[in-house]
C-alpha cells in the first residue's frame, strides 16, 4: 500500500469520514488529484463515496478497517522518515531566510 493511500485511510479512520474538499485541504493537494486517489481506493473497495447534493463524502469501508494496523505501521514509518530528513536540515536557518525574504518583498 502506498503512503498516499495509507494517509488517506488513516485520516478517514480517525475522523470517521471526511468531505472531499476538507480532505484535499488536509493533504495539501488539489481536489482533482484527490478525486483520482479516492477513485482508485473506491475501486479497491477500501472507501465508499456518498454524495449529498454537490458535497462528496468519503468513508473507509467497514470491511477494510482490518487494514488499520498495516495503515498505522506505514503512517509511522513515513513520519519517522520525515523526521530523519528534518534532523539534518537547519530549520532555524530556513526560518531566518524566509523572514529575510518577506522583509525584502514588503
Buried (B, 14 or more C-beta within 10 A) or exposed (E): BEEBBBBBBBBBBEBEBBBBEEBBEBBEBEEEEBBEBBEBBBEEEBBBBEEEEEEBBBBBBEEBEEBBEEBBEBBEEBEEEEEEEEEEEEEEEEEEEEEEEEEEEE
